[in-house]
Amino acid sequence: MVHESAFLPADVLPPRAVTRAIDYIEQHLCEPIGVQQLAAAACMSRFHFARVFRRATGFSPMEYLRHRRIEQAQVLLREGRYKVSEIASDLGFFDQSHFVRRFRRATGCTPARYARGLNGSLQGSQGNKAVSRA
């Protein structure tokens, strides 16, 4: 199943190989994933897969993976039950610092500020910027 936030235009049907790779990402989001594993899931060579994936989505496989992990981090932060360090570890970032840098680059704020902003938005403060290309 292709994730609803996939970068694919609504009128473009991705190649079956790309759909298999996206399914693999969704099923293994919290595990270490490399291009070789995605290519194997797509039944293609690594280099051909990377070209096909970028052509279909506009993003490299690893850019797409980072984006999905940041989206999942936002979900976990909204739940408010997890520490930033737990989210970083659970989503496969090298360490908390790496996660914070990637999150800030993608959203414009730190994970802690994002979570505080959500709590503030429930009381009428402004919301947060949407995820952009990580």
C-alpha positions in Angstrom: 0.0 0.0 0.0 1.4 3.4 -1.0 1.5 5.9 1.9 -1.0 8.8 1.4 1.8 11.4 1.8 3.9 9.9 -1.0 5.3 12.5 -3.3 3.5 11.1 -6.4 1.2 13.3 -8.3 -2.4 12.1 -8.2 -2.6 11.5 -11.9 0.7 9.5 -12.1 0.7 5.8 -11.4 4.1 4.8 -10.2 5.9 1.7 -11.6 5.1 -1.4 -9.6 8.8 -1.5 -8.5 8.5 1.9 -6.9 5.3 0.8 -5.1 7.0 -2.3 -3.8 9.9 -0.1 -2.5 7.5 2.3 -0.8 5.7 -0.6 0.8 9.0 -1.9 2.1 9.8 1.5 3.6 6.4 1.6 5.3 6.8 -1.9 6.7 10.4 -1.3 7.9 10.4 2.4 8.7 12.0 1.9 12.2 14.7 -0.3 10.9 18.0 0.5 9.1 17.3 0.6 5.4 19.7 1.1 2.5 19.3 1.6 -1.2 20.4 -2.0 -1.8 17.5 -3.4 0.3 15.0 -1.1 -1.5 16.3 -2.2 -4.8 16.0 -5.8 -3.8 12.4 -5.2 -2.7 11.8 -3.6 -6.1 13.6 -6.5 -7.9 16.0 -4.1 -9.7 19.7 -3.3 -9.7 20.6 -0.5 -7.2 21.5 2.0 -9.8 18.5 1.4 -12.1 16.2 1.5 -9.1 17.6 4.8 -7.9 16.9 6.4 -11.3 13.4 4.9 -11.6 12.5 5.9 -8.0 13.7 9.5 -8.6 11.9 9.7 -11.9 8.6 8.5 -10.3 8.8 10.5 -7.1 11.1 13.4 -7.7 13.2 12.3 -4.7 16.1 9.9 -4.2 15.1 6.8 -2.2 17.0 8.0 0.9 15.4 11.5 0.7 12.0 9.8 0.6 13.0 7.6 3.6 14.1 10.6 5.6 10.9 12.4 4.8 8.8 9.5 6.0 10.8 9.2 9.2 10.3 12.9 9.9 6.6 12.5 9.2 6.5 9.6 11.7 8.4 11.6 14.2 5.8 14.3 14.0 3.1 11.8 14.7 5.0 10.5 17.7 5.6 14.1 19.0 1.9 14.8 18.6 1.1 11.8 20.8 3.3 13.4 23.5 4.3 10.0 25.1 7.9 9.8 23.8 11.1 11.6 24.6 13.0 13.1 21.6 15.9 10.7 22.3 13.5 7.7 22.1 12.0 8.9 18.8 15.5 9.4 17.3 16.6 6.0 18.3 13.3 4.3 17.3 13.3 5.9 13.8 16.9 4.9 13.0 18.7 8.2 13.3 22.3 7.9 14.2 21.8 9.9 17.5 19.5 12.6 18.9 21.7 15.3 17.5 21.4 13.9 14.0 17.7 13.6 14.4 17.3 17.2 15.7 19.3 18.6 12.7 17.3 16.6 10.2 14.0 17.5 11.9 14.9 21.2 12.0 16.0 21.2 8.4 12.7 19.6 7.3 10.3 21.5 9.5 12.0 24.8 10.5 12.0 24.0 14.2 13.4 21.6 16.7 11.4 18.5 17.8 11.0 20.0 21.3 9.7 23.3 19.9 7.4 21.4 17.5 5.9 19.5 20.4 5.6 22.7 22.6 3.9 24.4 19.6 1.4 21.6 19.4 0.6 22.0 23.0 0.3 25.8 22.5 -1.9 25.4 19.4 -4.4 23.5 21.5 -4.6 26.7 23.6 -4.9 29.0 20.5 -1.2 29.7 19.5 0.0 29.4 15.9 0.8 26.0 14.3 3.9 24.7 12.8 5.4 24.7 9.3 4.7 21.5 7.2 7.4 19.0 6.4 9.4 19.9 3.4 12.1 17.9 1.6 14.5 16.7 4.2 
